[in-house]
């Protein structure tokens, strides 16, 4: 294979309210987590479930949209790429963090934020639409 691919697609629930900040350059960055679940039957035949937590980073206009429309518990589709950062901790130890740098977000439920009205949109791209899984025939 001549090229390479770094693409992540997740459907899960927002684990904590997004936190947005602006860099000195004025660019917005928003971070939040998404939980995905995996279910299977163990060797004893008993059902098992495992939750995986993913750290999400969004930049620019997408960061502002994530901050405005997402909240803890919302079902969301995130598409992006994996990125691992490293830094030296206060104790001198090398630290690593693997994140998903989002380039697309679609809300998959119609639940409103607390005390608010469900947003009409939330799409991050021109061709994407909010999807209600309750209406999906599978």
Buried (B, 14 or more C-beta within 10 A) or exposed (E): EEEEEEEBEBBBBBBBBBEBEEEEEEEBBBBBBBBEEEEEEEEEEEEEEEEEEBBBBBBEEBBBBBBBBBBBBBBBBBBBEEBEEEEEEEEEEEEEEEBBBBBBBBBBBBEEBEEEEEBEEBBBEEEBEBBEEEEEEE
